[in-house]
Amino acid sequence: MFTPQGPTLRELAVQAFSSIEDGYDLLAPKFDHTPFRTPDRVLDAVVRTVEPLGPFRTGLDICCGTGAGVGALRRLCTERVVGVDFSAGMLATARSTASSGPDGLVGPEGPDGPVGPAGPAVDWVRADARALPFASAFDLAVSFGAFGHFLPAERPALFARAHAALRPGGRFVFPLPAPPRVGSALYWSLWGFDTAMRVRNALWHPRFVMYYRTFRLTDVRAELAAAGFTTELLPAADLGLLPGGAPRCVLVVARRAG
């Protein structure tokens, strides 16, 4: 499906009836050939919007998957970038892609890990995002497309650990597309997907948590504030405007005080 190199319908079905971790371990080798990988145009828009907020020495990609966000962080940070994910398969693919990719994402080993040409050191860490093993270590943290894997009750722990991982004054940044128009084809597609997932998780174990309609901006800003962040919204201008003039996507920029 998606491209000739992408997963088959059978492979997607096996993933859908696995746990989140096992499902992504299975999907990892073909993940970059699916629509689930964050598009380069989104990554580019994030880099251009965040760059004026720097400089940044160190960066963290939370739920890094196969490493697309790590590539964006390497364009923003000067010393060290870390990708963290709880799927061993996704991390293995990230390492392989980084070390052999034509873009030279990561070059030879240096004293602190793989080092890209004229770029920061890159490390890959297996960990649960709700229990990140870092304290005041990063100037910038990002996450792309992973929040649907966390139930609303789990987000306070996620945001608290992201806050703890940042240095005072550090920023936690993620893109948030505008919600689909009520009644549109996309609106009903997402509603249908979430409903199917709830039925699947009620009838089948282990659960595979992935919901598109549980990440509401009002709730998220309140949860970020409770974790100790102050937040602002920046339009991702490169991604265009809706017919009414609102941005198609904003960046949530949550800043740790200090």
C-alpha angles and dihedrals in degrees: 000000000000094000132005088259094049130095121289123239089255092053091050090049091052090050092049091057094046130081117272092258096045092042093056092043087058095044097043100094091055100030095105089058093060132080088247093081111094107257118247091237089061092047090049091049091051092050093050093047096045099041095080089056092063168064096166125184101185133027138190127203108203112209090005097180110185093350108264092134091047088061089054092049091052087063091053105037129064107197117025139001125189128195115200127190136149095224111092089197094055092048091049090053091046091053092047094047092045095051097043105028119121092236092066093235091166128016134185123339115273130192091273099039136285113351125200123217107283089343142106127285113269125212131180120212129187110218144126111263089224090061105035111180096222135100124194090331106128141057094200134026125185137180130191127200098333105105094089087071091066123074115226090254090058098052097081090062091045093051093043092055092046088052092049092049092058127082116237106286092023121138134228109204133184135160120245119191120215112266115259118261111269109260095019122129090253092050092055092042092056092042090051093047093051091047092051090049092052091051091047092051092047092054105031136050139237094048122234105207113204120136128164101193103052098076103085119173096226092054093042094052090051091050092048090051090050089053090055102264130131111211140205132177121231121190115239090226095185090064093062138229136290118243090265092054099257118130117265088223136015131195115233105217111193114186127201109224120249 
